[in-house]
Amino acid sequence: MRKAASACLIGSVSLRMFPRMYKVAKILTRRGVRVRAICISTRAHESTLPEEEVVDGIRVREIRPILLPLIRTLKLIPAALLLSYPRAIAEILRGQDDVYHFFHLYTLVLAPFVKLLKMRPVFYDGIEDYPHRMSESLASWFRLLRWGLAKKLIYGAVRALEMWLIRNFVDQVFTVDIVGDILYKRYKRVADKVVVIKNVPEAEASIDEELRRELLRKYAGYKLVVYVGAVNKDRGCLVMVKAVKEVSSKVPNVKLLLIGPVTDEEFMEEAAEFIKKHGLEEHIDFIGPIPYTKIHTYLHIGDVALALFQPDTQYLLSRGSAKLFLYMRAGLPIIVSDFPGMRAIVEKARCGILVNPTDVSAVAEAIIKLLKDVELARMMGENGRRAVLSEYNLALEEEKIFHAYKERLGWRFETRGGG
C-alpha cells in the first residue's frame, strides 16, 4: 500500500486565525494528505491556545518566543519573530514531510534551511504585497514612518529579499487575484510555477447552534452591523465607529460588532475617546478575535456587513477580499469601499452599496438605508449568497491547489474522498 503524502504548513499566525492556511490544510486533509501546521504565534490572543493540538485532523504546533510578554510590552514584535525562528526550524526539521508550504514572507525566510537540509519541494503563499505591508509595519515599529526615504529603502530591501528567496528556494508560488495581475506578474519574473488562488470561502459553512442561541439572547432587540478582520484604521474601523453616532440618531437600537484583533493602538485610543465622548458604549462591541470556524455563526445573526478598506495601494488593487465573500456567503447586504476590483464584484452580484470609505456621513446613510429597507437588504443578501454558490467559492480553487501538490508529489499522492 502506498504511503500517504505529507505536508508541513508554516504560518506566522495561529491556524485557527488564518483562513487561507486553514483552508489549504483542510483541502489537503480531505484529499488524503497528512498535514501538520507549525504556527509562529506572537499575538496576545494566541497565548491561550494549546502548544500542541489536533484541529480537524491537522496536527498543530504553536511556536511562541521566550519572553513574549516583555517583548509585547516593549513593542518589539520583530524581535519576537526572530526569537521564534530557532524553535520553528527545529520543529520543521523534526518531521519527514514531502512538501513544505510557507505562508507569509515572515516564514519564507526559513525556506533555505528546508531546501538545503530536507531537499524537498517548497511552496509559498504570497497573498498580499508583503514588501509594501512590511515596510509600513517596520517603519512604524522603528518610528521611521514619517521618513519617506527610510520607508522606500525598507520596501526595496524586503522586495529584493522576497524575490531572492523565491528564485533560489521556492518550487511553487500561490498568489491572489488583484487588479492588473500585479503579484502574479511580479512572481513570474522569478518563478516558473505561479498559480492564482482566489481568496474565496467554502460554499457552505456550519452554524454552531449553541453559540447562535447565545448570541441571539445577547443581542435580542438590536440591529446588528458587523465587521470581521483586523481592527484598525486601515480597514476603516474608525470610520465605522464615527458612523454609528450618526446611525444611532435614526436607528436607536443599532449595534456595531467589531470582530477581530485590535492591531492599531492609536486607533483604539481615538475610538475609545470618541465612544466615551458621544456615549456610544451601548452601540459598539469589540468582540476580539474568534476562530475562523465560528465566524459564519456571528455573521448569520447580523443585519448589515461592512468592508470599508481605506485608500491604500493594497486595497485599491484588490479584486475582492476574503471578508467580502464571507459576508456574501452569510447572505448579508454589504457596504463596500468603492474601489475598482470590489466595485466589479458588488455591481455584478448586486449585493451591496458602494461608498467613499472615508466619508462618515455616506457610510452612515448607507447603513441607515439597509437597516430601514428590509426588502432591499434581503434582496442584496440573497444575491450575494447566490453569487458565492455559483462562482465565488473554493471548489475551483481547490482543484488548482490539488493539481499543484499532485504534480510535485507524483506517485506518493494518495487521495481519499476528494477525487
N, C-alpha and C positions, 0 to 999 in steps of 0.2 A: 504493500500500500504506500502511495506517495505521501511524503511528509507535507503537511500544510505549510504554505508560505507564512513568513512572519514579517512584521513591520514595526519599526520603532518610530513613534512620532514625538518630536521635541518642540515644545512651545514655551513662550515667555509669560503665559498666563495659565491659571488652572484650567483643566479640561472642561469643567462644569461651566466656566465663564467665557469660553472661547468657542462660539458657534461653528466657525469654519473648521477648526481642528476636530471638534466633536463630530461634526457631520462626516468628515472624511474617515474618522475612526469607525463610525457606525457602518458606513458603506463597506469598508474593508472587512469588518466583522461579519456582516451579512453574507459576504462573498467567500467566507471560509478562511480568511487570513487571521492569524493570531496577532493581536495588536497589543502593544504596551505603549503607554504615554508617559513621557518624562516632562514635567512642568516646572519651570522656574518661577516660584511664587514670591513676589516681593510686596504685594499689596496687603494692606491691613486686613481686609475682609477675607483673605485667603488663609490667614494664620490659624483659623479654627478647623480647617479641613484636615482629615487624616493624612499622615505622611504616605501611607500605602493603603489602597483600596481597589476594589473591582467595581467599575461603573458600566453597566450594560455589557458585560463580558470583556471590557477593556481593562487591562491592568494599569493602574495609575500610580505613579511615584511623584510626590511633591518634593521639590528641592528648595529649601529655604536657607539663605545665607546666615552665618553666625552673626550675632549682634544686630539682627534685623530691627528690633525696636529702637535701638540707639541710632542706627543709620536713618530710619524714618524720621526720628526726632530732629536729626541734623539735616534732613532733606538731601541726603546724598544717595539717591537711588542708583546712579551709575555705579557707585561703589558696591551696592547690594548685588547688582548683576555680576560684577567682576568677582566678588567673593563666592558667588554661586557656581561659577564655571568649573572649578576643580571637581566639586562633588557631582556636577552634571556629567562631566567627562567620564568620571569613574563609573557612574551609573550606566551610561551609554555603553561603555566597554565591557560591562558585566555580561551583557546578553550576546546572543549569536543570531542576529536578525538578517533578513535578506535585503531589506531596504531601510534607509534612514531618511526620514522626511522632516525637514525643518520648517517651522512656521515662525515668521518674523526674522528680520535681519539680526536682532539681538541674539538669536540662537544660531544663525547660519555661521557665525564666527567660529563655531565648534566643528564645522564640516571638515576642515583639513585633518583634524585628529581622526575622524571616522574614515575618511577616504584613504589616509596613509596607513592606518593601523588595522582597519577592517577590510579595506579593499572591496567594498560593497557599493551598489548604486546609491546616490544621494539625490533626493528630491528637495525642492524648495518652493514654498508658497509665498510669492510676492504679491500680497493682496492690497497694498497701497503704496503710495510714493514714499517709501521709508526715508530716503535722504532728506526729503522736504520735512516730513514729520519729525525726524530725529534732530535735524538742525534747529527746528523750533524748540524742541524739548531740551536739548543740550544747552542751547543759548540761554534758555530760561533758567535751567538748573544752575548754570555758572554765571548768572547775572550779566549775560552779554547780549540780551535780546535787543537792546537799543543800538548795539553796534552792528550796523548793516554789513560791514565788511567781514566781521567775525562770523556772522551767520552764513554768509556766502562761502567763506573758507570751510566752515564745518560741512555745509551742504556738498561742496566739491569733494572733500575728503571722504565723506560717508558714501557718496555715489561711486567714487573710484574703488572703495573697498568692496561694495556690493558687486560691482562688475568683475573685479578681480576674483572674488570668491566663486562667482557663478562660472566664469570662464575656466577656472582651474579645478574646481572640485564638485560641480553640480552636473548631474546627468539629465535631469528633467525639471523644468520650471512650470509651475502653475501660476496663473495670474488672474486678474479680474477684468471685467468689461467696462472700459471707460471711453469717453468721447475721444475720437481720433486714434484709438488703439495705442495710446502713448506708451503704456507699460509693456504691452506686447512687443511693440517695435523696439523699445529700449533693450528688452531681454534678448530679442532675436539677434541683436548685434554680437552677442557673446555666447549664445546657446542655440544648438540645433533644435532641441525639443522644447517648445514652448506651447502650452495649451491654455486657452482662456476658459475658466470655470466661473460661471455667473454666481454671484453671492445670493442665491435663492434658497428658500427653505424646502423641507419635505412638503408634499401636497397636503398631507393630513398630520394632525398632531393630537395627542390625547389630552384630555382635561382631567386634572386632579379634582375629583368631586368634593372631597373633604375640604380642600383649600378653597374651592369655588364657593361652597356654602359659608365658609368662614368669612370670605371677602364680601359676599352679598350681605351678611349680617353687619359687618363693619361699616360698609358704605351704603347701607339702606337709605334711600331718600336723596342721594346725591346724583348729580350729573357728572360723570367721570371723564376727564380729559387725560389721556395717558401719553407718556413718553418713555421709551426704553433705550438705554445706551449710556455711554459715559456722560456724566452730568457736569457740564462746563459751559463756558461762554461760546466756544466754537460751535457747539451743537445747538446753540440758540436757547439755552435754558434760562438765561437772564431775561430774554425777550418773553419767554413763556410766563415767567413769574410776574413780569410787569403787565402782561396782557390779562392775567387773571384779575387784577384790580379793576380793569375796565369791564371785563365779562361779569364780575360779581354784582355790578350795579344793575345789570339786566337779567342775569340768571343767578339769583342769590344762593342757590344750592349747588353751585359749581365746585368741583374739587379737582385739582391737578395732582396726578400721581407721577412723580419723577422716579423711575425705576432704573437703578444702576449705581455704580460707584461714583462718588464725587471726586473728580480728578483735577479740580482747579480751586485752590483755597481762596484766591482773590474773588472768584465768582461767589463762593459760599459766604464770604464776608459781606459782599454787596447784596446778595439775595436775602440774607438774614436781616440786614438793616432795613431793606425795603419792606419785607414781610412784617416786621415789627412796627415800622412807622405807619403802615396802612392797615394794620390789624387783619392780616391775611392768614393768620395761623390756622384757622379752621378750613381754609380753602386750598392749602398746599400740603402734601405729604411727601417727604423724602423717604422712599421705601428702602433704598440701598440696593446692593447687588443681589440678584437671585439666580439660581441655576437656570441654564438655557431651557431645560425640560419643564420649568414652571412658568415660563414667560407667556405661553399661549393661554394659560388659565387666567392670568392677570388681564391679558388683552380681551379675553372673552367677556369680561364684565364691564368693559369700557363703552363709552358712547362716541368719542372722537379721539383720533390719534394725531400726534404732531411729529413732523420731521422738518425742523427749521434750521438746517445747516446754514451757517453764516458764510458770506462771500469769502472763499478761500480756494486756492487752486485745486486742492484735493477734492472739494465738494462740487465746485463748478464743473469739473470734468466727469463726475460720477454719472453712470447710466442707471443708477438705482442702488440704494444701499440695502443691506440686509434687513434693517428695521422697516423700511418701506414695504418690503414683501411680507414680512411678518404681520404687519398691520393689515395688509390686504387679505392674507390667509384667514385672519381672525374676523373678516367681514366688517372692518371699521372704516368709516369715511376718514380721509386723511387731509390734513392741511400741510402743504409741502412747499419748500423753497422753490421759487420759480427759476430754476436753472435748466439749461438745455436738455441734459440727459434725463433728469427726473420729470421735466415737462412732457417729454415724449411718451413716457410710460403712463403718467396720470391722464393725459389727454386721450391716449389710445384706449385705456381701460375705463375712462370716465369714472374714476374712483375717488376724486378729491378736489380740493380747491387750491390753486396756486397763489402764492403771496410773495411779496417782498419780505424776506425773513428778518430784515432789520426794522421794519415798520410795525411797532407795537399795536397801533390802532387797527391796521389792516389785519393783523393776526387775530386781535380781539373780535373784530367784526365777523371774520370767517368762523371763529368758534361759536359765537352767538347764533349765526345763521344755521349752522349744523345742529346745534342743541335745540333750537326752536322749530326748525323744519324737519320733523321726524321722518317724513316720507322721503325727502331728498337724501337725508343721511342714510336711510335704509337702502335706497336705490344705489348710492355710491358704494356702500359696503358690499352689497351683493355683486356689483360689477367687479370690484376688486377681487372678491373671492373667486368668481368665475375665471378671471384672468390668471390667477395663480394655478387653478386646477388645469387650465388648458395650455398655459405657456410658461409661467414663471415658477417652475418647481424643479426639484432636484433630480427628477428621473433622467432627463437627457444629460445633465452634468455628471450623474453617476456613471453613465456609460463611458464618458471621456476619462474619468479617473480610473475606472476599472481597466480600460484598454491600456492606459499608460503603465499601470502596475503589471498587467499581464505581459505586456511587451518586454518589460525589463526582467520579469521573474521567469518567463518561459515555462518549462515543464514543471517547475516547482509550484506553480499556481494551481491550487485545488479549489474548486468552487462548490458551494453548498447553497442551495435555495436562492441563488441570485442569478443563475444563467451561465 
